Amino acid sequence: MKFEYKPGRFYTEKDGKVIAKLIFTIGNNVVSINHTFVDPSCRGRGIAGKLMLEIINYAQEHQFMIEPVCTYAKQFFTRTDKYNDLLLK
């Protein structure tokens, strides 16, 4: 799945409708993940996890730390310690 980038968000569309998005802000070299959404018709396919990997890659490329703010992002990062070095402490 390919995600589009616009400042402050990654998203994907189907038939002109946004079916998944991740909203974030950047400040003081920290990416704050504020909102993650997947349309109910597309849930259960791992799309939200793919959005997380997209923001992780973005943070790594720009040498940003990550602050998970939304519920999904918090849950994602508690399920693995693979990205602990990127998390704001």
TIDREN-824840 format. One record per atom (N, C-alpha, C, CB): atom name; residue number from 1; x negated, y negated, z; residue in three letters. Coordinates in steps of 0.001 Angstrom, whole numbers, plus 524288, in hexadecimal, padded with zeros to 5 digits. Last residue first. Glycine has a CB too. Layout:
N
   vexkol   drengu       X       Y       Z   zator
       CA      NUM       X       Y       Z     Ala
...
//
This chain:
89
   vexkol   drengu       X       Y       Z   zator
        N       89   7D354   7D808   864C5     Lys
       CA       89   7D376   7DA0E   86A18     Lys
        C       89   7D4A9   7D5C0   86DEE     Lys
       CB       89   7CE4F   7DCA7   86B7E     Lys
        N       88   7D7C8   7DB25   85881     Leu
       CA       88   7D69E   7D6E0   85C19     Leu
        C       88   7D739   7D8E2   861A1     Leu
       CB       88   7DA3A   7D214   85B1D     Leu
        N       87   7D28E   7E5B7   8514E     Leu
       CA       87   7D6AF   7E38D   8548B     Leu
        C       87   7D4B3   7DF47   85833     Leu
       CB       87   7D938   7E7D7   857AD     Leu
        N       86   7CA95   7EA6D   84C25     Leu
       CA       86   7CCF4   7E5F0   849A6     Leu
        C       86   7D0EA   7E328   84D22     Leu
       CB       86   7CF88   7E798   844AE     Leu
        N       85   7C7BE   7F30B   851C8     Asp
       CA       85   7C3C6   7EEF3   85130     Asp
        C       85   7C5FB   7EA08   84E9D     Asp
       CB       85   7BF30   7F101   84DFB     Asp
        N       84   7D04C   7F9AA   850B2     Asn
       CA       84   7CFA0   7F6BD   85595     Asn
        C       84   7CBAF   7F24E   8551F     Asn
       CB       84   7CDEF   7FA65   859E1     Asn
        N       83   7D319   80038   848CA     Tyr
       CA       83   7D26A   7FAAA   8477F     Tyr
        C       83   7D199   7F74C   84C57     Tyr
       CB       83   7D720   7F8AE   8447A     Tyr
        N       82   7D444   80A27   84D03     Lys
       CA       82   7D0CD   80975   8487F     Lys
        C       82   7CF84   803B3   84765     Lys
       CB       82   7D34B   80BE0   843AF     Lys
        N       81   7DB03   80D34   85428     Asp
       CA       81   7D6DC   809C1   8560F     Asp
        C       81   7D2F3   8088A   851B9     Asp
       CB       81   7D409   80C40   85ABD     Asp
        N       80   7E8DC   80DB9   852B2     Thr
       CA       80   7E395   80EF9   850E1     Thr
        C       80   7DFAC   80B42   85358     Thr
       CB       80   7E33F   80EB0   84ADC     Thr
        N       79   7F201   80A4D   85700     Arg
       CA       79   7F1C1   80FC4   8553A     Arg
        C       79   7EC62   8116D   85361     Arg
       CB       79   7F596   8109F   850E5     Arg
        N       78   7F14A   7FFE5   858AD     Thr
       CA       78   7F0E3   8033E   85D4C     Thr
        C       78   7F08A   808FB   85BCD     Thr
       CB       78   7F58C   8025E   860E6     Thr
        N       77   7F2B6   7FBB1   84ECE     Phe
       CA       77   7ED76   7FB85   85108     Phe
        C       77   7ECF9   7FEA7   85618     Phe
       CB       77   7EBE9   7F5ED   85206     Phe
        N       76   7FD8E   7FD85   84D5A     Phe
       CA       76   7F9B1   7FF94   849AC     Phe
        C       76   7F44F   7FFE5   84C39     Phe
       CB       76   7F974   7FC25   844BB     Phe
        N       75   80216   7F7AA   85564     Gln
       CA       75   80279   7FD5B   8556F     Gln
        C       75   7FE5D   7FFCF   851E7     Gln
       CB       75   807EF   7FF16   853BC     Gln
        N       74   7FFAB   7ED7C   851E7     Lys
       CA       74   7FDD7   7EF4D   85702     Lys
        C       74   7FDDE   7F540   8573F     Lys
       CB       74   80142   7ED09   85B68     Lys
        N       73   80518   7ED76   84861     Ala
       CA       73   7FF62   7ECEF   8486E     Ala
        C       73   7FD26   7EED4   84DA1     Ala
       CB       73   7FDC5   7E732   8476F     Ala
        N       72   80F89   7EE2E   84BE8     Tyr
       CA       72   80D3C   7F256   848B4     Tyr
        C       72   8074A   7F21B   848D9     Tyr
       CB       72   80F2A   7F1EF   8430B     Tyr
        N       71   810BC   7E4CD   851D7     Thr
       CA       71   81141   7E9ED   85442     Thr
        C       71   80EA0   7EE33   8510B     Thr
       CB       71   816F8   7EB3B   85508     Thr
        N       70   80749   7DA9B   84F59     Cys
       CA       70   80C57   7DD32   84EA3     Cys
        C       70   80C30   7E2C3   850C9     Cys
       CB       70   80DDF   7DD43   848D1     Cys
        N       69   7FC8E   7D8EA   851A7     Val
       CA       69   8009C   7D62E   85490     Val
        C       69   805D8   7D90C   85410     Val
       CB       69   8011F   7D081   8529F     Val
        N       68   7EF9D   7DC21   851C6     Pro
       CA       68   7F4C8   7DE3D   8508E     Pro
        C       68   7F8E9   7DBAE   85401     Pro
       CB       68   7F4DD   7E43B   85145     Pro
        N       67   7E598   7D55F   84D23     Glu
       CA       67   7E8FE   7D52F   851B7     Glu
        C       67   7EE57   7D75C   8501E     Glu
       CB       67   7E979   7CF70   853ED     Glu
        N       66   7D8DE   7D7A5   8487F     Ile
       CA       66   7DE7A   7D87E   847CE     Ile
        C       66   7E13B   7D833   84D13     Ile
       CB       66   7DF8A   7DDD5   84527     Ile
        N       65   7CE7F   7CF9F   8432F     Met
       CA       65   7D087   7D335   84718     Met
        C       65   7D667   7D3B5   8461A     Met
       CB       65   7CF54   7D13F   84CD7     Met
        N       64   7C849   7CEBC   836BC     Phe
       CA       64   7CC11   7CCEF   83A8F     Phe
        C       64   7CD0F   7D137   83E8F     Phe
       CB       64   7D132   7CB4A   837E4     Phe
        N       63   7C22F   7CFAD   82D8C     Gln
       CA       63   7BFBE   7CFE3   832BB     Gln
        C       63   7C337   7CD60   836E9     Gln
       CB       63   7BA68   7CD28   8329C     Gln
        N       62   7C6D9   7D12C   82445     His
       CA       62   7C621   7CBC5   825F3     His
        C       62   7C3AA   7CB46   82B5C     His
       CB       62   7CB4A   7C901   825EA     His
        N       61   7C741   7DC00   82374     Glu
       CA       61   7C4D3   7D8F6   81F3C     Glu
        C       61   7C388   7D36C   820F2     Glu
       CB       61   7C867   7D8CB   81A7F     Glu
        N       60   7CD1F   7DE71   82C7D     Gln
       CA       60   7C7A9   7E017   82C07     Gln
        C       60   7C4CA   7DCE1   827EA     Gln
       CB       60   7C758   7E5EC   82AAC     Gln
        N       59   7D6E3   7DA34   829EA     Ala
       CA       59   7D407   7D846   82E7D     Ala
        C       59   7CE42   7D9B3   82E25     Ala
       CB       59   7D666   7DA7D   8338A     Ala
        N       58   7D94E   7E072   82131     Tyr
       CA       58   7D8F2   7DAC5   820B4     Tyr
        C       58   7D5BE   7D878   8252F     Tyr
       CB       58   7DE70   7D852   82098     Tyr
        N       57   7D9F4   7EA4C   825D9     Asn
       CA       57   7D5FE   7E93C   821CB     Asn
        C       57   7D51B   7E367   8211D     Asn
       CB       57   7D7A4   7EBA6   81C8F     Asn
        N       56   7E290   7E841   82C63     Ile
       CA       56   7DD82   7E9D7   82E9D     Ile
        C       56   7D926   7E8BF   82AB8     Ile
       CB       56   7DD8D   7EFB9   83021     Ile
        N       55   7EA54   7E667   82532     Ile
       CA       55   7E8A3   7E20F   82886     Ile
        C       55   7E374   7E356   82B2D     Ile
       CB       55   7ECD5   7E0CE   82CA7     Ile
        N       54   7EAD7   7F09C   820BD     Glu
       CA       54   7E9DC   7EC02   81D73     Glu
        C       54   7E7D3   7E774   820BF     Glu
       CB       54   7EEE7   7EA60   81A88     Glu
        N       53   7EDAA   7F6A8   82923     Leu
       CA       53   7E884   7F77F   826C0     Leu
        C       53   7E701   7F2E5   82347     Leu
       CB       53   7E87C   7FC98   8238D     Leu
        N       52   7F7C4   7F2B8   82A93     Met
       CA       52   7F3CF   7F215   82EB1     Met
        C       52   7EE54   7F2CC   82C6E     Met
       CB       52   7F4BF   7F608   83332     Met
        N       51   7FC87   7F64F   82173     Leu
       CA       51   7FBFC   7F0AC   82256     Leu
        C       51   7F7DC   7EF92   82681     Leu
       CB       51   80144   7EE46   823F8     Leu
        N       50   7FC58   800D6   823AD     Lys
       CA       50   7F92B   7FEE7   81F4D     Lys
        C       50   7F87C   7F901   81FA1     Lys
       CB       50   7FBAF   80063   81A0B     Lys
        N       49   80392   8010B   82BC0     Gly
       CA       49   7FE28   80287   82CCA     Gly
        C       49   7FA7F   800A3   82880     Gly
       CB       49   7FDB6   8086C   82D5D     Gly
        N       48   80C7D   7FE93   82603     Ala
       CA       48   80AAC   7FAF9   82A1C     Ala
        C       48   804FF   7FC22   82B7E     Ala
       CB       48   80E2A   7FB64   82F0D     Ala
        N       47   80D5A   80792   81FA6     Ile
       CA       47   80C4C   80274   81D51     Ile
        C       47   80A3E   7FE95   8215E     Ile
       CB       47   8113E   80049   81AC1     Ile
        N       46   81027   811A8   8221F     Gly
       CA       46   80AF5   80FD4   82389     Gly
        C       46   80988   80A78   82173     Gly
       CB       46   80715   8139B   821B3     Gly
        N       45   81A3E   8144F   82091     Arg
       CA       45   81695   81589   81C54     Arg
        C       45   81109   813A2   81D71     Arg
       CB       45   81881   81326   81743     Arg
        N       44   821B1   810AA   8274C     Gly
       CA       44   8202F   81623   827B4     Gly
        C       44   81C69   817E8   8237F     Gly
       CB       44   824EA   81975   82786     Gly
        N       43   82963   807C4   81F57     Arg
       CA       43   826BC   8095B   82425     Arg
        C       43   82582   80F2E   8241B     Arg
       CB       43   82A14   80801   828E7     Arg
        N       42   82F27   803E7   81755     Cys
       CA       42   829CA   805A1   81623     Cys
        C       42   826D9   8078F   81AEB     Cys
       CB       42   826C2   80139   813A7     Cys
        N       41   83878   80021   81ABE     Ser
       CA       41   838A7   80412   81696     Ser
        C       41   8334B   80659   81556     Ser
       CB       41   83AFB   801B7   811B0     Ser
        N       40   83593   7F821   821D7     Pro
       CA       40   83771   7FD35   823C5     Pro
        C       40   83781   80187   81F9D     Pro
       CB       40   83CDC   7FC94   825F5     Pro
        N       39   829A8   7F1C7   81EA0     Asp
       CA       39   82F38   7F264   81D9D     Asp
        C       39   83101   7F7CE   81F63     Asp
       CB       39   83070   7F18D   817C0     Asp
        N       38   820FF   7EE53   82846     Val
       CA       38   821D2   7F1E0   823EA     Val
        C       38   827B3   7F289   8235C     Val
       CB       38   81EF8   7F74A   824C4     Val
        N       37   818E3   7E4D8   82E22     Phe
       CA       37   81E23   7E65F   82C83     Phe
        C       37   81DD1   7EA30   827FE     Phe
       CB       37   82167   7E18F   82AFA     Phe
        N       36   81283   7DE90   83849     Thr
       CA       36   81223   7E2B5   83464     Thr
        C       36   817AE   7E474   8332C     Thr
       CB       36   80EAC   7E767   8365D     Thr
        N       35   80C8C   7D360   83D86     His
       CA       35   81164   7D5F8   83BE7     His
        C       35   81028   7DA07   837B9     His
       CB       35   81572   7D1EE   839D5     His
        N       34   802A6   7CFF8   840D0     Asn
       CA       34   80759   7CE08   84364     Asn
        C       34   80C55   7D105   8421A     Asn
       CB       34   8081A   7C87E   84203     Asn
        N       33   7F62D   7D19C   84360     Ile
       CA       33   7FA3E   7D451   8406C     Ile
        C       33   7FF66   7D348   8433A     Ile
       CB       33   7F917   7DA63   83FF0     Ile
        N       32   7EC85   7C892   8426D     Ser
       CA       32   7F0CD   7CA3C   845D4     Ser
        C       32   7F50F   7CCA2   84275     Ser
       CB       32   7F2FC   7C592   8491B     Ser
        N       31   7DF79   7C86A   840D2     Val
       CA       31   7E43C   7C970   83DE5     Val
        C       31   7E84D   7CB6D   841CA     Val
       CB       31   7E347   7CD7C   83958     Val
        N       30   7D627   7BF38   8447B     Val
       CA       30   7D98B   7C372   84649     Val
        C       30   7DE59   7C3B9   842C1     Val
       CB       30   7DB2D   7C29E   84C1D     Val
        N       29   7D02E   7B644   84351     Asn
       CA       29   7CE25   7BB3C   84152     Asn
        C       29   7D124   7BFF9   84358     Asn
       CB       29   7C875   7BBC5   842C2     Asn
        N       28   7D72F   7AE6A   846C3     Asn
       CA       28   7D279   7AFAF   849C6     Asn
        C       28   7D043   7B509   84865     Asn
       CB       28   7D3A9   7AF79   84F94     Asn
        N       27   7E1E0   7B40D   8405C     Gly
       CA       27   7DFDF   7AFB7   84368     Gly
        C       27   7DB3D   7B185   8469B     Gly
       CB       27   7E422   7AD6C   846F3     Gly
        N       26   7EBF8   7B806   83837     Ile
       CA       26   7E65A   7B829   83935     Ile
        C       26   7E4D9   7B344   83C3A     Ile
       CB       26   7E330   7B892   83401     Ile
        N       25   7F720   7C07E   837F3     Thr
       CA       25   7F4BF   7BB4F   8383A     Thr
        C       25   7EEF8   7BC09   8396B     Thr
       CB       25   7F778   7B7CB   83C77     Thr
        N       24   7FFB7   7C8B0   83041     Phe
       CA       24   7FB6D   7C7B5   833DD     Phe
        C       24   7F9BE   7C209   833C2     Phe
       CB       24   7F6D6   7CB30   83298     Phe
        N       23   8087F   7D28F   82CBB     Ile
       CA       23   807AD   7CCF0   82D64     Ile
        C       23   80363   7CC19   83176     Ile
       CB       23   80CDD   7CA1E   82F10     Ile
        N       22   80AFD   7DBC0   8239A     Leu
       CA       22   80817   7DAF0   82870     Leu
        C       22   806D4   7D522   828A4     Leu
       CB       22   802F7   7DE71   828B8     Leu
        N       21   8154C   7E2D5   81D5E     Lys
       CA       21   811F3   7DE38   81E09     Lys
        C       21   80F5F   7DE4A   82360     Lys
       CB       21   8151F   7D926   81D56     Lys
        N       20   81D3E   7E8D9   813BC     Ala
       CA       20   819AB   7E964   8182D     Ala
        C       20   8164A   7E488   8187D     Ala
       CB       20   81637   7EE67   817AA     Ala
        N       19   823CA   7E5E3   80C22     Ile
       CA       19   82538   7EA99   80EFD     Ile
        C       19   821A1   7EB98   813A2     Ile
       CB       19   82522   7EF41   80B5C     Ile
        N       18   82947   7DB6D   805D9     Val
       CA       18   8250E   7DCE0   8096B     Val
        C       18   826D4   7E19F   80C8E     Val
       CB       18   8238C   7D836   80D1F     Val
        N       17   82DD0   7DD46   7F905     Lys
       CA       17   82F34   7DCD6   7FE8F     Lys
        C       17   82A8A   7DE86   801DC     Lys
       CB       17   8341F   7E036   7FFE0     Lys
        N       16   82BB1   7DF6D   7EEB2     Gly
       CA       16   82C0A   7D9FB   7F04D     Gly
        C       16   82D6D   7D919   7F5FE     Gly
       CB       16   82FE5   7D755   7ED0E     Gly
        N       15   82AB0   7EA4C   7EE7A     Asp
       CA       15   82F11   7E7D4   7EBC9     Asp
        C       15   82FFB   7E242   7EDAC     Asp
       CB       15   833FE   7EB0B   7EC89     Asp
        N       14   82360   7E95A   7F97D     Lys
       CA       14   825AD   7ED22   7F5E8     Lys
        C       14   82A7D   7EA95   7F39A     Lys
       CB       14   8270A   7F271   7F8B6     Lys
        N       13   81752   7E4B1   7FEFE     Glu
       CA       13   81CA9   7E405   7FD21     Glu
        C       13   81E4E   7E8A3   7F9C3     Glu
       CB       13   81D2E   7DEEA   7FA0C     Glu
        N       12   80F6B   7E281   80A25     Thr
       CA       12   8106A   7E543   8054A     Thr
        C       12   8162A   7E4AF   803FA     Thr
       CB       12   80ED4   7EB1B   805B1     Thr
        N       11   805B4   7DA97   810CE     Tyr
       CA       11   80AFB   7DC7E   80FCD     Tyr
        C       11   80B27   7DFB8   80ACD     Tyr
       CB       11   80ED3   7D7EB   80F72     Tyr
        N       10   7FF67   7D2FD   81A47     Phe
       CA       10   7FEE0   7D715   81661     Phe
        C       10   80457   7D941   815A1     Phe
       CB       10   7FAD1   7DB79   81814     Phe
        N        9   7FD5A   7C598   81E18     Arg
       CA        9   8006E   7CA63   81D9A     Arg
        C        9   7FE75   7CE04   81956     Arg
       CB        9   80606   7C90C   81C8D     Arg
        N        8   7F73F   7BCC7   81EA0     Gly
       CA        8   7FA7F   7BE07   82316     Gly
        C        8   7FDD6   7C2E0   82285     Gly
       CB        8   7FDDF   7B99E   82433     Gly
        N        7   7F712   7BA3C   81160     Pro
       CA        7   7F519   7B89E   8167C     Pro
        C        7   7F90B   7B9BD   81AD4     Pro
       CB        7   7F3BF   7B2CE   8166B     Pro
        N        6   7FA39   7C653   80B78     Lys
       CA        6   7FB00   7C0B1   80B87     Lys
        C        6   7F918   7BEFF   810DC     Lys
       CB        6   800EF   7BF0B   80A7C     Lys
        N        5   7F832   7D1D4   8049F     Tyr
       CA        5   7F666   7CE5F   808CD     Tyr
        C        5   7F81C   7C8D8   8079B     Tyr
       CB        5   7F064   7CEA6   80974     Tyr
        N        4   7FE69   7DE31   802AF     Glu
       CA        4   7FD0E   7D8EF   800E8     Glu
        C        4   7FB65   7D5C9   805AB     Glu
       CB        4   801C0   7D640   7FDFB     Glu
        N        3   7FACF   7EB66   80252     Phe
       CA        3   7FCF4   7E704   80538     Phe
        C        3   7FB02   7E1F2   802D9     Phe
       CB        3   7FB7B   7E75A   80B0A     Phe
        N        2   7FDF2   7F77F   7FCC5     Lys
       CA        2   7FAFA   7F2AE   7FC5B     Lys
        C        2   7FDCC   7EE51   7FF45     Lys
       CB        2   7FA20   7F130   7F695     Lys
        N        1   7FCB8   80495   80000     Met
       CA        1   80000   80000   80000     Met
        C        1   7FC88   7FB29   80000     Met
       CB        1   803BD   80004   804BE     Met
//
